[in-house]
Amino acid sequence: MPELPETETIARDLDRQVSGATIVAVGVPRPDVLRETGAMALRRRITGARIEHCWRRAKLVVLDLSTGDRLVVQPRFTGALLVDAGQLDQRERAYATVRLGLGDGRTLLYRDIRRLGTVALMPTARFERYAAGLGAEPLDPEFGPGELSGLLRGSRQAVKKLLMDQRKLAGVGNIYANEALWRAGIDPSRAARSLDAAQAAALHAGLTGVLREAVAARGTSFRDYRDASGNAGAFAEQLAVYGRAGHPCPRCGARLVGTHAIDGRSTVLCARCQH
């Protein structure tokens, strides 16, 4: 599932490539991905609108339109927003669920193979109410070790589960929770409230470090994630633990352990150096 680094990459690409473009045609070949409005209302409300700005909130890609509406895309497992100037292969086009024809002849596609993602058109006030239910942004300069420590102290959850709780902390999913906890040397199953201030600081450093590095590498691609031009991210080559159960720990050499005991999600850790 695209997490913060992947959706940040997509949003930055789109802001550079399509901000200022006018939507001249709207196609919805698979309307089951739509939320908030149906296909006819979507066409009526956004045809002729100009894309003003593209940005990210949590795991959402947000397109601000000149009409005051926001087009909000949650890619989930197999979704991607792709700018097609004729370079995409037929497979990508075949799985398009929403097509936005732009005034310069390009097409902005929302491609979703399993159609588990969503596309929602929201007035600004509706989006603000929705976003108010999301947690803090971990890369916000105002979210420091003290703020993370406060979240940890107030939770009895396993620390990994808290990191992935979008109501508490926005944008972090399974890949980067695994990596951050390994970097901090913290057992993912520990109760969040059991971490002291020093451990919270180490976790904050591990989390923000891995997120920034993954953004710089344009995200992690295993199979379906692509940036706005259809290219894969490169951070998979830098993963220390995620997807590496049975391999040596890069820090101490012990065999990495895989488990699904925490919330049913794949967790990989080093039992020797994560406590």
VOBA-1610 file (N, C-alpha, C; in pm, whole numbers, padded with zeros to 5 digits, always signed):
BEGIN
Met+00084-00120+00000Met+00000+00000+00000Met+00088+00125+00000Pro+00062+00220-00089Pro+00138+00345-00084Pro+00126+00412+00053Glu+00240+00443+00112Glu+00244+00511+00241Glu+00291+00654+00218Leu+00335+00721+00324Leu+00371+00861+00313Leu+00475+00888+00203Pro+00586+00815+00195Pro+00684+00848+00091Pro+00631+00832-00051Glu+00546+00730-00073Glu+00493+00707-00207Glu+00391+00815-00245Thr+00299+00846-00154Thr+00200+00948-00188Thr+00263+01087-00194Glu+00366+01112-00115Glu+00438+01239-00124Glu+00507+01251-00260Thr+00566+01143-00307Thr+00630+01143-00438Thr+00529+01172-00548Ile+00415+01103-00543Ile+00311+01124-00645Ile+00263+01269-00642Ala+00235+01320-00521Ala+00182+01456-00510Ala+00281+01559-00563Arg+00409+01543-00531Arg+00510+01637-00582Arg+00520+01630-00734Asp+00518+01508-00787Asp+00523+01493-00933Asp+00404+01561-00999Leu+00285+01537-00946Leu+00166+01595-01006Leu+00168+01747-00995Asp+00214+01798-00883Asp+00217+01944-00867Asp+00308+02006-00973Arg+00417+01939-01001Arg+00510+01989-01102Arg+00455+01971-01244Gln+00384+01862-01267Gln+00346+01827-01404Gln+00209+01878-01447Val+00113+01887-01354Val-00024+01919-01400Val-00084+02042-01334Ser-00018+02102-01235Ser-00074+02225-01178Ser-00080+02331-01288Gly-00194+02398-01297Gly-00219+02495-01401Gly-00294+02440-01521Ala-00302+02306-01531Ala-00373+02244-01643Ala-00524+02250-01620Thr-00599+02255-01729Thr-00745+02258-01723Thr-00800+02120-01760Ile-00897+02074-01683Ile-00964+01947-01710Ile-01071+01971-01817Val-01055+01910-01934Val-01149+01934-02044Val-01240+01815-02072Ala-01207+01699-02015Ala-01291+01580-02035Ala-01275+01488-01915Val-01382+01420-01879Val-01380+01329-01763Val-01442+01196-01805Gly-01367+01090-01789Gly-01418+00956-01814Gly-01409+00872-01687Val-01513+00793-01662Val-01516+00710-01541Val-01554+00567-01584Pro-01458+00492-01637Pro-01491+00357-01683Pro-01526+00260-01572Arg-01481+00287-01450Arg-01511+00198-01336Arg-01553+00283-01216Pro-01681+00319-01210Pro-01726+00415-01109Pro-01730+00362-00967Asp-01701+00232-00946Asp-01706+00179-00810Asp-01597+00237-00720Val-01498+00306-00778Val-01396+00369-00694Val-01441+00505-00641Leu-01550+00559-00692Leu-01594+00693-00654Leu-01660+00693-00517Arg-01633+00798-00442Arg-01700+00825-00315Arg-01750+00970-00317Glu-01849+00999-00238Glu-01904+01134-00221Glu-01993+01176-00339Thr-01953+01147-00462Thr-02033+01183-00579Thr-02035+01068-00678Gly-02135+01065-00765Gly-02139+00969-00873Gly-02066+01022-00995Ala-02063+00940-01100Ala-01988+00975-01219Ala-02043+01099-01288Met-02175+01111-01298Met-02233+01227-01366Met-02203+01355-01292Ala-02215+01352-01159Ala-02186+01472-01080Ala-02039+01508-01087Leu-01952+01407-01090Leu-01809+01434-01103Leu-01780+01505-01235Arg-01834+01455-01344Arg-01813+01519-01474Arg-01863+01664-01472Arg-01981+01683-01420Arg-02040+01816-01421Arg-01958+01914-01339Arg-01907+01871-01223Arg-01843+01964-01132Arg-01697+01993-01165Ile-01628+01902-01235Ile-01486+01928-01257Ile-01449+01956-01402Thr-01539+01931-01498Thr-01507+01967-01636Thr-01496+02118-01648Gly-01384+02163-01700Gly-01355+02306-01710Gly-01278+02362-01593Ala-01261+02283-01487Ala-01185+02330-01370Ala-01035+02327-01398Arg-00963+02416-01334Arg-00817+02420-01342Arg-00758+02355-01218Ile-00656+02275-01237Ile-00585+02213-01124Ile-00490+02318-01067Glu-00515+02362-00944Glu-00437+02471-00885Glu-00312+02421-00812His-00325+02310-00740His-00215+02265-00654His-00239+02118-00621Cys-00132+02041-00612Cys-00139+01900-00575Cys-00051+01878-00451Trp-00104+01811-00351Trp-00030+01794-00227Trp-00076+01667-00158Arg-00012+01636-00047Arg-00041+01513+00028Arg-00091+01544+00167Arg-00185+01463+00215Arg-00223+01459+00356Arg-00236+01314+00393Ala-00157+01270+00493Ala-00156+01129+00533Ala-00120+01042+00412Lys-00206+00945+00377Lys-00182+00861+00259Lys-00271+00904+00142Leu-00315+01030+00144Leu-00403+01084+00042Leu-00326+01175-00053Val-00362+01173-00180Val-00316+01272-00276Val-00432+01367-00302Val-00409+01497-00284Val-00515+01596-00291Val-00488+01692-00406Leu-00588+01710-00492Leu-00579+01805-00602Leu-00676+01920-00573Asp-00623+02040-00551Asp-00707+02158-00531Asp-00750+02211-00668Leu-00881+02231-00684Leu-00936+02276-00811Leu-00981+02421-00802Ser-00987+02487-00916Ser-01026+02628-00920Ser-01170+02649-00878Thr-01250+02545-00876Thr-01391+02554-00835Thr-01407+02561-00683Gly-01300+02534-00609Gly-01308+02524-00464Gly-01321+02381-00414Asp-01346+02288-00507Asp-01351+02147-00469Asp-01209+02090-00458Arg-01199+01979-00389Arg-01074+01904-00383Arg-01100+01761-00430Leu-01017+01715-00521Leu-01023+01576-00565Leu-00926+01499-00478Val-00979+01404-00401Val-00901+01336-00297Val-00888+01189-00335Val-00765+01144-00356Val-00739+01007-00401Val-00665+00931-00292Gln-00720+00816-00256Gln-00652+00726-00163Gln-00614+00601-00241Pro-00487+00585-00280Pro-00450+00476-00371Pro-00464+00335-00312Arg-00450+00325-00183Arg-00450+00193-00117Arg-00356+00097-00187Phe-00397-00029-00210Phe-00299-00132-00245Phe-00243-00121-00386Thr-00326-00098-00486Thr-00278-00105-00624Thr-00311+00021-00704Gly-00342+00131-00636Gly-00377+00253-00706Gly-00255+00335-00744Ala-00268+00411-00852Ala-00161+00502-00896Ala-00223+00614-00978Leu-00170+00733-00961Leu-00207+00848-01043Leu-00096+00869-01146Leu-00131+00857-01272Leu-00031+00855-01379Leu-00063+00962-01482Val+00038+01039-01521Val+00024+01138-01627Val+00064+01072-01758Asp-00032+01059-01849Asp-00009+00988-01974Asp+00007+01089-02088Ala+00128+01098-02137Ala+00156+01181-02254Ala+00188+01092-02374Gly+00138+00968-02368Gly+00162+00872-02475Gly+00266+00767-02442Gln+00328+00779-02322Gln+00438+00689-02287Gln+00393+00564-02212Leu+00272+00563-02157Leu+00228+00449-02076Leu+00196+00329-02163Asp+00222+00210-02107Asp+00188+00090-02184Asp+00039+00059-02169Gln-00009-00031-02251Gln-00151-00060-02257Gln-00203-00120-02127Arg-00117-00191-02055Arg-00161-00251-01928Arg-00203-00144-01829Glu-00126-00036-01820Glu-00161+00071-01728Glu-00295+00135-01770Arg-00312+00159-01897Arg-00436+00221-01943Arg-00556+00130-01924Ala-00533-00001-01936Ala-00644-00097-01926Ala-00708-00098-01788Tyr-00629-00063-01686Tyr-00682-00063-01549Tyr-00723+00076-01501Ala-00735+00172-01593Ala-00779+00306-01555Ala-00922+00301-01504Thr-00946+00366-01390Thr-01081+00374-01335Thr-01140+00514-01353Val-01054+00616-01356Val-01095+00755-01383Val-00992+00814-01479Arg-01042+00885-01581Arg-00954+00951-01677Arg-00990+01099-01683Leu-00889+01184-01664Leu-00909+01328-01676Leu-00831+01378-01796Gly-00902+01418-01902Gly-00836+01475-02018Gly-00797+01618-01990Leu-00672+01653-02016Leu-00621+01787-01988Leu-00615+01869-02116Gly-00618+02000-02100Gly-00625+02089-02213Gly-00506+02082-02307Asp-00392+02031-02259Asp-00273+02023-02344Asp-00261+01888-02416Gly-00365+01805-02406Gly-00365+01677-02476Gly-00322+01559-02391Arg-00266+01582-02275Arg-00229+01471-02187Arg-00353+01421-02111Thr-00338+01305-02047Thr-00445+01248-01967Thr-00390+01214-01829Leu-00464+01250-01727Leu-00431+01209-01590Leu-00519+01090-01557Leu-00456+00975-01534Leu-00527+00850-01507Leu-00520+00815-01359Tyr-00631+00766-01304Tyr-00623+00692-01178Tyr-00636+00545-01214Arg-00525+00473-01204Arg-00519+00330-01234Arg-00525+00252-01105Asp-00614+00152-01100Asp-00626+00072-00977Asp-00663-00070-01016Ile-00567-00161-01009Ile-00586-00298-01057Ile-00693-00370-00977Arg-00687-00362-00845Arg-00785-00432-00760Arg-00903-00344-00720Arg-00898-00217-00753Arg-01005-00121-00727Arg-01043-00117-00579Leu-00939-00112-00496Leu-00960-00097-00351Leu-00938+00046-00305Gly-00880+00127-00390Gly-00861+00268-00360Gly-00989+00347-00386Thr-00984+00477-00356Thr-01103+00560-00372Thr-01067+00696-00432Val-01165+00753-00502Val-01156+00889-00556Val-01278+00964-00506Ala-01257+01074-00435Ala-01368+01150-00377Ala-01354+01297-00413Leu-01464+01358-00452Leu-01468+01502-00477Leu-01534+01567-00357Met-01460+01655-00290Met-01508+01716-00167Met-01497+01868-00174Pro-01600+01939-00133Pro-01581+02083-00108Pro-01476+02101+00003Thr-01414+02217+00005Thr-01306+02241+00102Thr-01350+02215+00245Ala-01470+02262+00282Ala-01516+02243+00420Ala-01534+02096+00454Arg-01584+02019+00359Arg-01601+01874+00381Arg-01465+01808+00399Phe-01367+01847+00317Phe-01234+01789+00332Phe-01172+01824+00466Glu-01189+01947+00510Glu-01132+01988+00638Glu-01190+01906+00752Arg-01319+01877+00747Arg-01380+01793+00851Arg-01321+01652+00845Tyr-01305+01599+00724Tyr-01248+01466+00708Tyr-01104+01461+00759Ala-01024+01558+00720Ala-00882+01560+00758Ala-00863+01581+00907Ala-00961+01643+00973Ala-00950+01666+01117Ala-00946+01535+01196Gly-00995+01427+01136Gly-00991+01297+01202Gly-00861+01223+01184Leu-00768+01281+01108Leu-00639+01218+01085Leu-00537+01269+01187Gly-00436+01189+01210Gly-00337+01222+01311Gly-00233+01321+01263Ala-00133+01342+01347Ala-00024+01435+01317Ala+00061+01385+01201Glu+00119+01479+01128Glu+00212+01445+01021Glu+00352+01426+01081Pro+00413+01307+01065Pro+00542+01282+01131Pro+00657+01369+01080Leu+00647+01422+00958Leu+00753+01508+00906Leu+00724+01656+00926Asp+00615+01689+00993Asp+00587+01828+01027Asp+00695+01877+01124Pro+00757+01994+01097Pro+00860+02045+01188Pro+00812+02059+01333Glu+00682+02076+01351Glu+00629+02092+01486Glu+00608+01959+01558Phe+00624+01847+01485Phe+00608+01716+01546Phe+00746+01664+01584Gly+00785+01690+01706Gly+00917+01650+01752Gly+00912+01528+01843Pro+01025+01491+01903Pro+01029+01376+01994Pro+00931+01389+02111Gly+00912+01511+02160Gly+00818+01530+02272Gly+00676+01499+02233Glu+00636+01538+02111Glu+00501+01510+02065Glu+00480+01360+02045Leu+00581+01293+01991Leu+00570+01147+01977Leu+00564+01081+02114Ser+00646+01128+02208Ser+00644+01072+02343Ser+00507+01085+02406Gly+00439+01199+02382Gly+00305+01218+02435Gly+00206+01118+02378Leu+00216+01089+02248Leu+00128+00988+02188Leu+00155+00850+02248Leu+00282+00818+02268Leu+00318+00687+02321Leu+00268+00671+02464Arg+00285+00773+02545Arg+00246+00763+02686Arg+00096+00740+02702Gly+00019+00787+02607Gly-00126+00775+02620Gly-00185+00650+02561Ser-00102+00553+02523Ser-00154+00435+02455Ser-00106+00305+02518Arg-00200+00211+02531Arg-00167+00076+02576Arg-00139-00018+02458Gln-00158+00032+02336Gln-00136-00050+02217Gln+00010-00090+02202Ala+00033-00196+02125Ala+00169-00226+02083Ala+00222-00106+02006Val+00349-00075+02025Val+00404+00047+01966Val+00392+00045+01814Lys+00409-00071+01751Lys+00395-00076+01606Lys+00253-00043+01564Lys+00156-00094+01636Lys+00016-00066+01602Lys-00015+00083+01616Leu+00042+00147+01717Leu+00019+00291+01734Leu+00079+00369+01617Leu+00199+00332+01574Leu+00263+00403+01462Leu+00176+00397+01337Met+00098+00290+01322Met+00018+00271+01202Met-00126+00320+01219Asp-00161+00370+01336Asp-00296+00420+01363Asp-00309+00559+01300Gln-00384+00569+01191Gln-00393+00694+01117Gln-00463+00805+01194Arg-00536+00769+01300Arg-00599+00871+01385Arg-00497+00934+01479Lys-00384+00868+01499Lys-00279+00919+01587Lys-00162+00978+01508Leu-00120+00906+01405Leu-00003+00945+01327Leu-00033+00917+01180Ala-00026+01016+01096Ala-00075+01005+00959Ala+00035+00963+00863Gly+00004+00867+00778Gly+00091+00834+00666Gly+00182+00715+00685Val+00195+00664+00807Val+00288+00554+00834Val+00213+00422+00821Gly+00266+00332+00742Gly+00210+00199+00726Gly+00309+00092+00768Asn+00287-00028+00719Asn+00360-00143+00767Asn+00509-00139+00732Ile+00540-00097+00611Ile+00681-00097+00569Ile+00765-00010+00662Tyr+00722+00115+00678Tyr+00807+00211+00749Tyr+00796+00198+00901Ala+00687+00141+00951Ala+00682+00110+01094Ala+00785+00004+01129Asn+00794-00101+01048Asn+00896-00205+01068Asn+01036-00144+01067Glu+01063-00062+00967Glu+01197-00006+00951Glu+01233+00089+01065Ala+01138+00174+01105Ala+01164+00272+01211Ala+01194+00202+01343Leu+01117+00099+01375Leu+01137+00027+01502Leu+01271-00046+01503Trp+01310-00100+01387Trp+01442-00165+01382Trp+01552-00060+01403Arg+01541+00053+01338Arg+01642+00157+01353Arg+01653+00202+01499Ala+01540+00208+01567Ala+01540+00255+01706Ala+01575+00144+01805Gly+01584+00020+01759Gly+01615-00092+01848Gly+01503-00126+01943Ile+01377-00109+01898Ile+01260-00129+01985Ile+01177-00247+01935Asp+01140-00335+02025Asp+01054-00449+01994Asp+00916-00397+01952Pro+00866-00434+01833Pro+00736-00382+01787Pro+00619-00417+01876Ser+00631-00524+01956Ser+00520-00568+02040Ser+00514-00497+02175Arg+00614-00417+02207Arg+00613-00348+02336Arg+00495-00252+02346Ala+00440-00241+02466Ala+00335-00141+02488Ala+00392-00003+02464Ala+00320+00078+02388Ala+00369+00212+02355Ala+00404+00291+02480Arg+00321+00279+02583Arg+00341+00360+02704Arg+00464+00318+02783Ser+00524+00203+02748Ser+00642+00156+02823Ser+00772+00222+02776Leu+00767+00296+02665Leu+00889+00360+02614Leu+00921+00485+02694Asp+01047+00500+02732Asp+01087+00621+02803Asp+01122+00732+02703Ala+01160+00847+02755Ala+01185+00963+02669Ala+01299+00938+02572Ala+01403+00870+02616Ala+01516+00842+02527Ala+01476+00748+02414Gln+01396+00649+02447Gln+01350+00557+02344Gln+01254+00625+02246Ala+01170+00713+02298Ala+01081+00790+02211Ala+01162+00877+02115Ala+01268+00937+02164Ala+01355+01019+02079Ala+01423+00935+01971Ala+01467+00815+02011Ala+01531+00725+01912Ala+01429+00681+01807Leu+01306+00657+01850Leu+01202+00617+01755Leu+01167+00732+01662His+01160+00852+01715His+01133+00969+01631His+01242+00985+01526Ala+01366+00969+01567Ala+01478+00981+01473Ala+01472+00871+01367Gly+01442+00748+01410Gly+01432+00637+01316Gly+01319+00655+01217Leu+01205+00703+01267Leu+01088+00721+01182Leu+01109+00833+01081Thr+01148+00950+01128Thr+01166+01062+01035Thr+01281+01036+00939Gly+01385+00966+00987Gly+01498+00935+00899Gly+01457+00843+00785Val+01385+00736+00816Val+01348+00642+00710Val+01247+00704+00615Leu+01156+00786+00665Leu+01059+00849+00577Leu+01128+00946+00481Arg+01220+01027+00531Arg+01290+01122+00444Arg+01375+01049+00339Glu+01443+00943+00383Glu+01526+00868+00288Glu+01440+00801+00181Ala+01323+00751+00221Ala+01234+00687+00124Ala+01176+00789+00026Val+01144+00909+00074Val+01099+01014-00017Val+01210+01046-00118Ala+01333+01056-00070Ala+01446+01087-00159Ala+01465+00977-00264Ala+01431+00852-00228Ala+01443+00739-00322Ala+01317+00719-00403Arg+01219+00808-00386Arg+01094+00807-00460Arg+01007+00686-00428Gly+01016+00641-00301Gly+00926+00537-00252Gly+00978+00396-00269Thr+00895+00302-00223Thr+00929+00161-00226Thr+00835+00088-00322Ser+00889+00023-00422Ser+00809-00055-00515Ser+00842-00203-00499Phe+00739-00282-00473Phe+00753-00427-00480Phe+00686-00480-00606Arg+00565-00427-00634Arg+00494-00473-00753Arg+00416-00360-00821Asp+00320-00299-00751Asp+00224-00211-00818Asp+00252-00062-00805Tyr+00324-00018-00701Tyr+00343+00126-00684Tyr+00425+00184-00798Arg+00375+00295-00855Arg+00447+00371-00956Arg+00431+00520-00926Asp+00533+00600-00965Asp+00520+00743-00950Asp+00432+00797-01063Ala+00417+00928-01072Ala+00322+00986-01168Ala+00364+00966-01313Ser+00489+00930-01337Ser+00536+00903-01473Ser+00537+00755-01505Gly+00496+00672-01408Gly+00492+00528-01429Gly+00618+00455-01391Asn+00709+00523-01318Asn+00837+00462-01279Asn+00831+00406-01137Ala+00909+00302-01111Ala+00914+00239-00979Ala+01000+00321-00884Gly+00971+00309-00754Gly+01056+00368-00651Gly+01176+00280-00624Ala+01280+00338-00562Ala+01407+00266-00546Ala+01440+00229-00402Phe+01349+00257-00306Phe+01388+00238-00166Phe+01390+00092-00124Ala+01330+00002-00200Ala+01331-00140-00162Ala+01473-00192-00143Glu+01566-00135-00217Glu+01706-00179-00206Glu+01768-00138-00073Gln+01706-00044-00001Gln+01762+00005+00125Gln+01690-00050+00247Leu+01589-00133+00228Leu+01515-00186+00343Leu+01604-00277+00426Ala+01600-00255+00556Ala+01682-00335+00647Ala+01611-00462+00694Val+01479-00453+00719Val+01408-00568+00776Val+01283-00607+00699Tyr+01206-00511+00650Tyr+01078-00545+00589Tyr+01099-00639+00470Gly+01026-00752+00471Gly+01038-00850+00363Gly+01164-00934+00370Arg+01240-00927+00482Arg+01369-00996+00490Arg+01374-01100+00601Ala+01258-01151+00641Ala+01257-01254+00746Ala+01346-01372+00703Gly+01428-01419+00799Gly+01519-01529+00771Gly+01657-01486+00727His+01672-01359+00691His+01802-01306+00651His+01877-01253+00775Pro+02006-01229+00764Pro+02081-01176+00879Pro+02041-01031+00908Cys+02038-00997+01034Cys+02016-00859+01075Cys+02136-00775+01027Pro+02112-00664+00959Pro+02223-00582+00912Pro+02306-00522+01024Arg+02250-00518+01146Arg+02321-00456+01257Arg+02402-00558+01337Cys+02342-00673+01370Cys+02412-00767+01459Cys+02435-00904+01397Gly+02372-00932+01283Gly+02395-01059+01216Gly+02302-01171+01257Ala+02220-01151+01362Ala+02125-01254+01402Ala+02019-01272+01294Arg+01955-01386+01295Arg+01852-01413+01195Arg+01726-01332+01224Leu+01676-01260+01125Leu+01554-01181+01142Leu+01433-01272+01151Val+01341-01233+01238Val+01222-01315+01267Val+01100-01249+01205Gly+01015-01331+01142Gly+00889-01282+01088Gly+00771-01334+01168Thr+00672-01249+01190Thr+00554-01288+01265Thr+00432-01209+01218His+00313-01262+01243His+00189-01190+01216His+00111-01168+01347Ala+00181-01174+01458Ala+00114-01168+01588Ala+00062-01030+01624Ile+00115-00925+01562Ile+00073-00788+01594Ile-00030-00742+01492Asp-00155-00745+01528Asp-00263-00694+01444Asp-00274-00767+01311Gly-00219-00888+01302Gly-00230-00968+01181Gly-00145-00922+01065Arg-00062-00821+01086Arg+00021-00768+00978Arg+00161-00830+00985Ser+00227-00835+00871Ser+00361-00890+00866Ser+00458-00800+00943Thr+00523-00858+01043Thr+00623-00786+01122Thr+00754-00862+01114Val+00862-00791+01088Val+00995-00850+01085Val+01082-00773+01183Leu+01154-00847+01267Leu+01236-00783+01370Leu+01358-00867+01399Cys+01451-00806+01469Cys+01567-00878+01521Cys+01544-00899+01670Ala+01528-01024+01712Ala+01501-01054+01852Ala+01622-01024+01939Arg+01740-01015+01880Arg+01860-00988+01959Arg+01875-00840+01990Cys+01853-00754+01892Cys+01885-00612+01915Cys+01764-00519+01920Gln+01643-00574+01916Gln+01524-00492+01939Gln+01461-00536+02071His+01453-00442+02165His+01409-00478+02300His+01288-00394+02342
//
